[in-house]
Amino acid sequence: MQAKRGITIYEIFMKKTPLKRKSKTANRKIQDELWQECRRIQFKKYGDVCYTCKKPIQGANRHLGHFIPNSVGGALLRYNLDNLRPQCYYCNINCGGQGAVFYRELLKDEGKKFIDKLFILKTQTVKATDLYLKLLEEYKLL
């Protein structure tokens, strides 16, 4: 007969458990689908050229950058097509979106009133899920 040994503290804390993949919530699935629609629409409209540095972009280098960042813009501007433009990885990630160049290009292309409208939207609050569902329906028709 074999004697039972106690479980050590090390075994309790270092026990490997299989990683459980969390399923996406319904809201997250809507956001993912909405983001893909935004990408489809904006790349079709502006082509595969970085909005800020004007270099051609393709593959993993193709990003969609925000003029007013997600952290500041809230739900209204996160998927707003007026706030999104194609950018290369370097401009969007390494240079933080190239805000000054982005502003100058938007000012040249769209005008001051357009930019002011975006900054007004930044101050408004809405219920995100309702807005996302409405935008998704709208964008699928474009």
OpenMM code with the backbone's topology and positions (N, CA, C; nanometers):
from openmm import Vec3, app, unit

residues = "MET GLN ALA LYS ARG GLY ILE THR ILE TYR GLU ILE PHE MET LYS LYS THR PRO LEU LYS ARG LYS SER LYS THR ALA ASN ARG LYS ILE GLN ASP GLU LEU TRP GLN GLU CYS ARG ARG ILE GLN PHE LYS LYS TYR GLY ASP VAL CYS TYR THR CYS LYS LYS PRO ILE GLN GLY ALA ASN ARG HIS LEU GLY HIS PHE ILE PRO ASN SER VAL GLY GLY ALA LEU LEU ARG TYR ASN LEU ASP ASN LEU ARG PRO GLN CYS TYR TYR CYS ASN ILE ASN CYS GLY GLY GLN GLY ALA VAL PHE TYR ARG GLU LEU LEU LYS ASP GLU GLY LYS LYS PHE ILE ASP LYS LEU PHE ILE LEU LYS THR GLN THR VAL LYS ALA THR ASP LEU TYR LEU LYS LEU LEU GLU GLU TYR LYS LEU LEU".split()
positions = [
    Vec3(0.0824, -0.1173, 0.0000),
    Vec3(0.0000, 0.0000, 0.0000),
    Vec3(0.0882, 0.1256, 0.0000),
    Vec3(0.0495, 0.2229, -0.0837),
    Vec3(0.1296, 0.3432, -0.0990),
    Vec3(0.0726, 0.4542, -0.0111),
    Vec3(0.1572, 0.5278, 0.0524),
    Vec3(0.1122, 0.6374, 0.1380),
    Vec3(0.0770, 0.7576, 0.0508),
    Vec3(-0.0314, 0.8282, 0.0859),
    Vec3(-0.0710, 0.9491, 0.0122),
    Vec3(0.0123, 1.0657, 0.0611),
    Vec3(0.0572, 1.1442, -0.0297),
    Vec3(0.1333, 1.2633, 0.0092),
    Vec3(0.0442, 1.3856, -0.0068),
    Vec3(0.0698, 1.4882, 0.0662),
    Vec3(-0.0090, 1.6110, 0.0600),
    Vec3(0.0260, 1.6938, -0.0633),
    Vec3(-0.0649, 1.7810, -0.1020),
    Vec3(-0.0422, 1.8699, -0.2158),
    Vec3(0.0350, 1.9914, -0.1666),
    Vec3(0.1402, 2.0234, -0.2352),
    Vec3(0.2229, 2.1368, -0.1949),
    Vec3(0.1646, 2.2673, -0.2474),
    Vec3(0.2053, 2.3767, -0.1885),
    Vec3(0.1629, 2.5106, -0.2322),
    Vec3(0.2028, 2.5315, -0.3780),
    Vec3(0.3203, 2.4861, -0.4135),
    Vec3(0.3691, 2.5008, -0.5513),
    Vec3(0.2727, 2.4353, -0.6492),
    Vec3(0.2267, 2.3169, -0.6191),
    Vec3(0.1359, 2.2446, -0.7085),
    Vec3(0.0022, 2.3159, -0.7225),
    Vec3(-0.0423, 2.3800, -0.6168),
    Vec3(-0.1707, 2.4520, -0.6223),
    Vec3(-0.1602, 2.5727, -0.7157),
    Vec3(-0.0552, 2.6526, -0.6999),
    Vec3(-0.0428, 2.7756, -0.7770),
    Vec3(0.0146, 2.7557, -0.9169),
    Vec3(0.0906, 2.6532, -0.9366),
    Vec3(0.1552, 2.6330, -1.0657),
    Vec3(0.0843, 2.5298, -1.1530),
    Vec3(-0.0285, 2.4813, -1.1073),
    Vec3(-0.1030, 2.3835, -1.1858),
    Vec3(-0.1480, 2.4472, -1.3170),
    Vec3(-0.1175, 2.3809, -1.4244),
    Vec3(-0.1547, 2.4333, -1.5557),
    Vec3(-0.2989, 2.3945, -1.5858),
    Vec3(-0.3746, 2.4943, -1.6233),
    Vec3(-0.5131, 2.4688, -1.6612),
    Vec3(-0.5287, 2.5071, -1.8075),
    Vec3(-0.6148, 2.4382, -1.8781),
    Vec3(-0.6346, 2.4743, -2.0183),
    Vec3(-0.6976, 2.6136, -2.0286),
    Vec3(-0.6513, 2.6894, -2.1263),
    Vec3(-0.7072, 2.8221, -2.1476),
    Vec3(-0.8462, 2.8094, -2.2069),
    Vec3(-0.9372, 2.8844, -2.1507),
    Vec3(-1.0738, 2.8822, -2.2015),
    Vec3(-1.0937, 3.0051, -2.2881),
    Vec3(-1.1354, 2.9837, -2.4089),
    Vec3(-1.1617, 3.0945, -2.4992),
    Vec3(-1.3009, 3.1491, -2.4692),
    Vec3(-1.3057, 3.2756, -2.4371),
    Vec3(-1.4346, 3.3370, -2.4081),
    Vec3(-1.5078, 3.3634, -2.5394),
    Vec3(-1.6354, 3.3339, -2.5397),
    Vec3(-1.7125, 3.3604, -2.6604),
    Vec3(-1.7413, 3.5101, -2.6681),
    Vec3(-1.7524, 3.5599, -2.7895),
    Vec3(-1.7776, 3.7010, -2.8082),
    Vec3(-1.9219, 3.7336, -2.7715),
    Vec3(-1.9387, 3.8483, -2.7098),
    Vec3(-2.0733, 3.8928, -2.6771),
    Vec3(-2.1425, 3.9389, -2.8043),
    Vec3(-2.2725, 3.9502, -2.7981),
    Vec3(-2.3490, 3.9936, -2.9158),
    Vec3(-2.3056, 4.1336, -2.9586),
    Vec3(-2.2808, 4.2217, -2.8620),
    Vec3(-2.2382, 4.3576, -2.8931),
    Vec3(-2.1020, 4.3578, -2.9628),
    Vec3(-2.0110, 4.2725, -2.9187),
    Vec3(-1.8782, 4.2644, -2.9794),
    Vec3(-1.8867, 4.2137, -3.1227),
    Vec3(-1.9747, 4.1186, -3.1478),
    Vec3(-1.9937, 4.0672, -3.2838),
    Vec3(-2.0465, 4.1769, -3.3761),
    Vec3(-2.1380, 4.2580, -3.3253),
    Vec3(-2.1919, 4.3702, -3.4033),
    Vec3(-2.0802, 4.4683, -3.4354),
    Vec3(-1.9967, 4.4988, -3.3355),
    Vec3(-1.8864, 4.5923, -3.3571),
    Vec3(-1.7874, 4.5390, -3.4603),
    Vec3(-1.7563, 4.4111, -3.4550),
    Vec3(-1.6640, 4.3511, -3.5525),
    Vec3(-1.7205, 4.3597, -3.6938),
    Vec3(-1.8479, 4.3282, -3.7066),
    Vec3(-1.9120, 4.3336, -3.8390),
    Vec3(-1.9191, 4.4772, -3.8896),
    Vec3(-1.9493, 4.5709, -3.8005),
    Vec3(-1.9558, 4.7125, -3.8365),
    Vec3(-1.8187, 4.7629, -3.8811),
    Vec3(-1.7133, 4.7209, -3.8120),
    Vec3(-1.5772, 4.7623, -3.8491),
    Vec3(-1.5403, 4.7104, -3.9880),
    Vec3(-1.5778, 4.5874, -4.0194),
    Vec3(-1.5498, 4.5318, -4.1522),
    Vec3(-1.6249, 4.6092, -4.2605),
    Vec3(-1.7476, 4.6511, -4.2314),
    Vec3(-1.8238, 4.7324, -4.3267),
    Vec3(-1.7572, 4.8684, -4.3462),
    Vec3(-1.7104, 4.9292, -4.2383),
    Vec3(-1.6396, 5.0581, -4.2479),
    Vec3(-1.5157, 5.0439, -4.3357),
    Vec3(-1.4390, 4.9384, -4.3139),
    Vec3(-1.3188, 4.9135, -4.3945),
    Vec3(-1.3547, 4.8973, -4.5426),
    Vec3(-1.4575, 4.8189, -4.5688),
    Vec3(-1.4993, 4.7943, -4.7076),
    Vec3(-1.5366, 4.9261, -4.7762),
    Vec3(-1.6173, 5.0064, -4.7086),
    Vec3(-1.6661, 5.1319, -4.7669),
    Vec3(-1.5518, 5.2310, -4.7882),
    Vec3(-1.4680, 5.2508, -4.6861),
    Vec3(-1.3633, 5.3519, -4.6957),
    Vec3(-1.2528, 5.3145, -4.7946),
    Vec3(-1.2151, 5.1875, -4.8003),
    Vec3(-1.1115, 5.1488, -4.8971),
    Vec3(-1.1656, 5.1552, -5.0394),
    Vec3(-1.2954, 5.1313, -5.0553),
    Vec3(-1.3566, 5.1443, -5.1872),
    Vec3(-1.3605, 5.2916, -5.2285),
    Vec3(-1.3902, 5.3784, -5.1334),
    Vec3(-1.4017, 5.5219, -5.1614),
    Vec3(-1.2666, 5.5894, -5.1836),
    Vec3(-1.1681, 5.5585, -5.0982),
    Vec3(-1.0396, 5.6290, -5.1025),
    Vec3(-0.9263, 5.5500, -5.1657),
    Vec3(-0.9488, 5.4227, -5.1925),
    Vec3(-0.8449, 5.3415, -5.2542),
    Vec3(-0.7416, 5.2932, -5.1539),
    Vec3(-0.6350, 5.2362, -5.2059),
    Vec3(-0.5292, 5.1782, -5.1225),
    Vec3(-0.4092, 5.2714, -5.1130),
    Vec3(-0.4354, 5.3951, -5.0706),
    Vec3(-0.3303, 5.4956, -5.0535),
    Vec3(-0.3465, 5.5564, -4.9144),
    Vec3(-0.2362, 5.5677, -4.8413),
    Vec3(-0.2402, 5.6266, -4.7076),
    Vec3(-0.2848, 5.7725, -4.7169),
    Vec3(-0.3808, 5.8090, -4.6354),
    Vec3(-0.4370, 5.9446, -4.6380),
    Vec3(-0.3360, 6.0488, -4.5931),
    Vec3(-0.2431, 6.0105, -4.5060),
    Vec3(-0.1500, 6.1091, -4.4506),
    Vec3(-0.0162, 6.1153, -4.5240),
    Vec3(0.0401, 6.0010, -4.5622),
    Vec3(0.1717, 6.0053, -4.6284),
    Vec3(0.1638, 5.9786, -4.7790),
    Vec3(0.0468, 5.9407, -4.8268),
    Vec3(0.0189, 5.9191, -4.9702),
    Vec3(0.0926, 5.8001, -5.0311),
    Vec3(0.1458, 5.7105, -4.9488),
    Vec3(0.2118, 5.5904, -5.0010),
    Vec3(0.1080, 5.4818, -5.0255),
    Vec3(0.1318, 5.3936, -5.1248),
    Vec3(0.0386, 5.2826, -5.1475),
    Vec3(0.0410, 5.1852, -5.0288),
    Vec3(-0.0757, 5.1304, -4.9960),
    Vec3(-0.0851, 5.0362, -4.8839),
    Vec3(-0.1543, 4.9085, -4.9289),
    Vec3(-0.1108, 4.7967, -4.8714),
    Vec3(-0.1714, 4.6679, -4.9039),
    Vec3(-0.1474, 4.5691, -4.7905),
    Vec3(-0.2256, 4.4644, -4.7856),
    Vec3(-0.2089, 4.3583, -4.6869),
    Vec3(-0.2227, 4.4068, -4.5438),
    Vec3(-0.1333, 4.3609, -4.4576),
    Vec3(-0.1376, 4.3959, -4.3152),
    Vec3(-0.1034, 4.5429, -4.2922),
    Vec3(-0.0525, 4.6091, -4.3929),
    Vec3(-0.0186, 4.7508, -4.3832),
    Vec3(-0.1433, 4.8393, -4.3990),
    Vec3(-0.2552, 4.7795, -4.4416),
    Vec3(-0.3798, 4.8556, -4.4630),
    Vec3(-0.4539, 4.8743, -4.3312),
    Vec3(-0.4524, 4.9954, -4.2811),
    Vec3(-0.5241, 5.0296, -4.1590),
    Vec3(-0.6301, 5.1338, -4.1915),
    Vec3(-0.7235, 5.1492, -4.0993),
    Vec3(-0.8233, 5.2549, -4.1092),
    Vec3(-0.8038, 5.3414, -3.9856),
    Vec3(-0.7591, 5.4647, -4.0071),
    Vec3(-0.7262, 5.5516, -3.8946),
    Vec3(-0.8387, 5.6468, -3.8600),
    Vec3(-0.8431, 5.6861, -3.7334),
    Vec3(-0.9417, 5.7813, -3.6839),
    Vec3(-0.8795, 5.9209, -3.6774),
    Vec3(-0.9516, 6.0215, -3.7255),
    Vec3(-0.9066, 6.1598, -3.7086),
    Vec3(-0.9166, 6.1967, -3.5612),
    Vec3(-1.0349, 6.1766, -3.5011),
    Vec3(-1.0516, 6.1933, -3.3568),
    Vec3(-1.0434, 6.0527, -3.2983),
    Vec3(-0.9458, 6.0252, -3.2117),
    Vec3(-0.9220, 5.8890, -3.1633),
    Vec3(-1.0416, 5.8277, -3.0904),
    Vec3(-1.0450, 5.6933, -3.0887),
    Vec3(-1.1494, 5.6189, -3.0176),
    Vec3(-1.1628, 5.6618, -2.8726),
    Vec3(-1.0504, 5.6816, -2.8077),
    Vec3(-1.0510, 5.7119, -2.6646),
    Vec3(-1.1178, 5.8451, -2.6346),
    Vec3(-1.1222, 5.9340, -2.7321),
    Vec3(-1.1793, 6.0666, -2.7130),
    Vec3(-1.3160, 6.0789, -2.7790),
    Vec3(-1.3333, 6.0139, -2.8934),
    Vec3(-1.4526, 6.0336, -2.9756),
    Vec3(-1.5788, 5.9674, -2.9264),
    Vec3(-1.5661, 5.8596, -2.8525),
    Vec3(-1.6849, 5.7916, -2.8035),
    Vec3(-1.7564, 5.7120, -2.9122),
    Vec3(-1.8768, 5.6672, -2.8803),
    Vec3(-1.9526, 5.5791, -2.9686),
    Vec3(-1.9904, 5.6462, -3.1008),
    Vec3(-2.0200, 5.7750, -3.0973),
    Vec3(-2.0638, 5.8433, -3.2192),
    Vec3(-1.9565, 5.8492, -3.3270),
    Vec3(-1.8309, 5.8616, -3.2876),
    Vec3(-1.7246, 5.8786, -3.3864),
    Vec3(-1.6452, 5.7521, -3.4156),
    Vec3(-1.6616, 5.6478, -3.3353),
    Vec3(-1.5831, 5.5256, -3.3539),
    Vec3(-1.6041, 5.4655, -3.4928),
    Vec3(-1.7281, 5.4608, -3.5393),
    Vec3(-1.7575, 5.4013, -3.6700),
    Vec3(-1.8150, 5.5045, -3.7678),
    Vec3(-1.7943, 5.6312, -3.7402),
    Vec3(-1.8421, 5.7377, -3.8278),
    Vec3(-1.7491, 5.7470, -3.9489),
    Vec3(-1.8041, 5.7319, -4.0681),
    Vec3(-1.7221, 5.7304, -4.1897),
    Vec3(-1.6504, 5.8636, -4.2132),
    Vec3(-1.7058, 5.9725, -4.1617),
    Vec3(-1.6405, 6.1026, -4.1768),
    Vec3(-1.5110, 6.1099, -4.0950),
    Vec3(-1.5012, 6.0293, -3.9914),
    Vec3(-1.3859, 6.0312, -3.9020),
    Vec3(-1.2793, 5.9277, -3.9409),
    Vec3(-1.3075, 5.8451, -4.0386),
    Vec3(-1.2175, 5.7350, -4.0761),
    Vec3(-1.1556, 5.7565, -4.2140),
    Vec3(-1.0265, 5.7281, -4.2240),
    Vec3(-0.9567, 5.7341, -4.3520),
    Vec3(-0.8528, 5.6218, -4.3571),
    Vec3(-0.8206, 5.5731, -4.4768),
    Vec3(-0.7160, 5.4704, -4.4887),
    Vec3(-0.5803, 5.5270, -4.4471),
    Vec3(-0.5069, 5.4474, -4.3711),
    Vec3(-0.3721, 5.4860, -4.3320),
    Vec3(-0.2820, 5.3634, -4.3349),
    Vec3(-0.1525, 5.3872, -4.3525),
    Vec3(-0.0558, 5.2777, -4.3436),
    Vec3(-0.0266, 5.2503, -4.1963),
    Vec3(0.0321, 5.1366, -4.1697),
    Vec3(0.0659, 5.0973, -4.0328),
    Vec3(0.1550, 5.2018, -3.9668),
    Vec3(0.2535, 5.2497, -4.0399),
    Vec3(0.3490, 5.3447, -3.9838),
    Vec3(0.2790, 5.4715, -3.9350),
    Vec3(0.1949, 5.5301, -4.0190),
    Vec3(0.1261, 5.6542, -3.9813),
    Vec3(0.0260, 5.6317, -3.8682),
    Vec3(-0.0503, 5.5225, -3.8768),
    Vec3(-0.1570, 5.4987, -3.7798),
    Vec3(-0.1044, 5.4539, -3.6437),
    Vec3(-0.0104, 5.3615, -3.6411),
    Vec3(0.0372, 5.3040, -3.5150),
    Vec3(0.1647, 5.3722, -3.4659),
    Vec3(0.2684, 5.3743, -3.5471),
    Vec3(0.3971, 5.4291, -3.5033),
    Vec3(0.3926, 5.5803, -3.4804),
    Vec3(0.3175, 5.6509, -3.5608),
    Vec3(0.3118, 5.7969, -3.5493),
    Vec3(0.1833, 5.8451, -3.4822),
    Vec3(0.1072, 5.7548, -3.4236),
    Vec3(-0.0122, 5.7940, -3.3495),
    Vec3(-0.1207, 5.8567, -3.4338),
    Vec3(-0.1289, 5.8195, -3.5602),
    Vec3(-0.2339, 5.8705, -3.6476),
    Vec3(-0.1966, 5.9947, -3.7258),
    Vec3(-0.0783, 6.0488, -3.7006),
    Vec3(-0.0336, 6.1702, -3.7717),
    Vec3(-0.1399, 6.2799, -3.7639),
    Vec3(-0.1827, 6.3141, -3.6417),
    Vec3(-0.2928, 6.4080, -3.6200),
    Vec3(-0.2823, 6.5388, -3.6947),
    Vec3(-0.1651, 6.6011, -3.6947),
    Vec3(-0.1489, 6.7314, -3.7605),
    Vec3(-0.1629, 6.7193, -3.9115),
    Vec3(-0.1022, 6.6150, -3.9681),
    Vec3(-0.1116, 6.5931, -4.1131),
    Vec3(-0.2548, 6.5553, -4.1504),
    Vec3(-0.3170, 6.4706, -4.0691),
    Vec3(-0.4558, 6.4286, -4.0898),
    Vec3(-0.5460, 6.5520, -4.0918),
    Vec3(-0.5268, 6.6424, -3.9937),
    Vec3(-0.6058, 6.7660, -3.9854),
    Vec3(-0.5864, 6.8507, -4.1106),
    Vec3(-0.4627, 6.8675, -4.1528),
    Vec3(-0.4327, 6.9497, -4.2704),
    Vec3(-0.4994, 6.8922, -4.3959),
    Vec3(-0.4919, 6.7593, -4.4123),
    Vec3(-0.5533, 6.6952, -4.5285),
    Vec3(-0.7059, 6.7066, -4.5247),
    Vec3(-0.7650, 6.6863, -4.4068),
    Vec3(-0.9106, 6.7004, -4.3949),
    Vec3(-0.9533, 6.8440, -4.4229),
    Vec3(-0.8773, 6.9397, -4.3725),
    Vec3(-0.9077, 7.0804, -4.3951),
    Vec3(-0.9034, 7.1122, -4.5438),
    Vec3(-0.8028, 7.0596, -4.6124),
    Vec3(-0.7878, 7.0821, -4.7565),
    Vec3(-0.9011, 7.0147, -4.8348),
    Vec3(-0.9355, 6.8903, -4.7983),
    Vec3(-1.0352, 6.8132, -4.8734),
    Vec3(-1.1793, 6.8487, -4.8391),
    Vec3(-1.2077, 6.8715, -4.7103),
    Vec3(-1.3464, 6.8839, -4.6660),
    Vec3(-1.3835, 7.0224, -4.6140),
    Vec3(-1.2877, 7.0963, -4.5612),
    Vec3(-1.3159, 7.2302, -4.5099),
    Vec3(-1.3318, 7.2367, -4.3591),
    Vec3(-1.3283, 7.3579, -4.3074),
    Vec3(-1.3335, 7.3828, -4.1630),
    Vec3(-1.4673, 7.3426, -4.1027),
    Vec3(-1.5789, 7.3672, -4.1727),
    Vec3(-1.7108, 7.3321, -4.1189),
    Vec3(-1.7235, 7.1819, -4.0953),
    Vec3(-1.6655, 7.1043, -4.1840),
    Vec3(-1.6677, 6.9587, -4.1717),
    Vec3(-1.5960, 6.9145, -4.0444),
    Vec3(-1.4788, 6.9718, -4.0190),
    Vec3(-1.4004, 6.9379, -3.9001),
    Vec3(-1.4733, 6.9842, -3.7740),
    Vec3(-1.5326, 7.1029, -3.7782),
    Vec3(-1.6083, 7.1529, -3.6638),
    Vec3(-1.7247, 7.0604, -3.6304),
    Vec3(-1.7897, 7.0055, -3.7335),
    Vec3(-1.9006, 6.9129, -3.7126),
    Vec3(-1.8532, 6.7876, -3.6373),
    Vec3(-1.7344, 6.7379, -3.6733),
    Vec3(-1.6789, 6.6218, -3.6034),
    Vec3(-1.6514, 6.6526, -3.4565),
    Vec3(-1.5992, 6.7710, -3.4290),
    Vec3(-1.5704, 6.8076, -3.2900),
    Vec3(-1.6991, 6.8278, -3.2092),
    Vec3(-1.8068, 6.8702, -3.2738),
    Vec3(-1.9355, 6.8802, -3.2052),
    Vec3(-1.9881, 6.7410, -3.1726),
    Vec3(-1.9742, 6.6473, -3.2665),
    Vec3(-2.0173, 6.5091, -3.2421),
    Vec3(-1.9415, 6.4464, -3.1257),
    Vec3(-1.8178, 6.4890, -3.1072),
    Vec3(-1.7340, 6.4356, -2.9998),
    Vec3(-1.7959, 6.4606, -2.8620),
    Vec3(-1.8702, 6.5686, -2.8485),
    Vec3(-1.9269, 6.6059, -2.7187),
    Vec3(-2.0599, 6.5382, -2.6892),
    Vec3(-2.1217, 6.4758, -2.7893),
    Vec3(-2.2533, 6.4159, -2.7709),
    Vec3(-2.2418, 6.2723, -2.7213),
    Vec3(-2.3434, 6.2292, -2.6479),
    Vec3(-2.3465, 6.0917, -2.5991),
    Vec3(-2.4702, 6.0200, -2.6526),
    Vec3(-2.4531, 5.8919, -2.6821),
    Vec3(-2.5627, 5.8091, -2.7316),
    Vec3(-2.5486, 5.6694, -2.6734),
    Vec3(-2.6558, 5.5913, -2.6844),
    Vec3(-2.6492, 5.4514, -2.6445),
    Vec3(-2.5812, 5.3744, -2.7574),
    Vec3(-2.4674, 5.3165, -2.7282),
    Vec3(-2.3814, 5.2579, -2.8309),
    Vec3(-2.4488, 5.1462, -2.9099),
    Vec3(-2.5122, 5.0504, -2.8430),
    Vec3(-2.5673, 4.9340, -2.9121),
    Vec3(-2.6721, 4.9742, -3.0141),
    Vec3(-2.7605, 5.0657, -2.9766),
    Vec3(-2.8646, 5.1113, -3.0701),
    Vec3(-2.8026, 5.1798, -3.1915),
    Vec3(-2.7035, 5.2629, -3.1663),
    Vec3(-2.6351, 5.3329, -3.2752),
    Vec3(-2.5650, 5.2336, -3.3676),
    Vec3(-2.4963, 5.1355, -3.3104),
    Vec3(-2.4223, 5.0382, -3.3903),
    Vec3(-2.5152, 4.9572, -3.4802),
    Vec3(-2.6294, 4.9171, -3.4288),
    Vec3(-2.7264, 4.8417, -3.5101),
    Vec3(-2.7781, 4.9268, -3.6252),
    Vec3(-2.8088, 5.0544, -3.5971),
    Vec3(-2.8578, 5.1464, -3.7010),
    Vec3(-2.7502, 5.1678, -3.8088),
    Vec3(-2.6255, 5.1904, -3.7656),
    Vec3(-2.5166, 5.2122, -3.8616),
    Vec3(-2.4902, 5.0875, -3.9458),
    Vec3(-2.4968, 4.9712, -3.8843),
    Vec3(-2.4727, 4.8469, -3.9564),
    Vec3(-2.5734, 4.8281, -4.0686),
    Vec3(-2.6988, 4.8528, -4.0402),
    Vec3(-2.8031, 4.8434, -4.1441),
    Vec3(-2.7776, 4.9438, -4.2555),
    Vec3(-2.7427, 5.0665, -4.2161),
    Vec3(-2.7169, 5.1732, -4.3130),
    Vec3(-2.5966, 5.1423, -4.4012),
    Vec3(-2.4872, 5.0949, -4.3409),
    Vec3(-2.3643, 5.0712, -4.4134),
    Vec3(-2.3743, 4.9509, -4.5072),
    Vec3(-2.4562, 4.8531, -4.4741),
    Vec3(-2.4720, 4.7372, -4.5612),
    Vec3(-2.5379, 4.7760, -4.6939),
    Vec3(-2.6136, 4.8867, -4.6939),
    Vec3(-2.6795, 4.9337, -4.8159),
    Vec3(-2.5853, 5.0143, -4.9049),
    Vec3(-2.4738, 5.0600, -4.8506),
    Vec3(-2.3780, 5.1420, -4.9294),
    Vec3(-2.2910, 5.0542, -5.0176),
] * unit.nanometer
topology = app.Topology()
chain = topology.addChain("A")
for resn in residues:
    res = topology.addResidue(resn, chain)
    for name in ("N", "CA", "C"):
        topology.addAtom(name, app.Element.getBySymbol(name[0]), res)
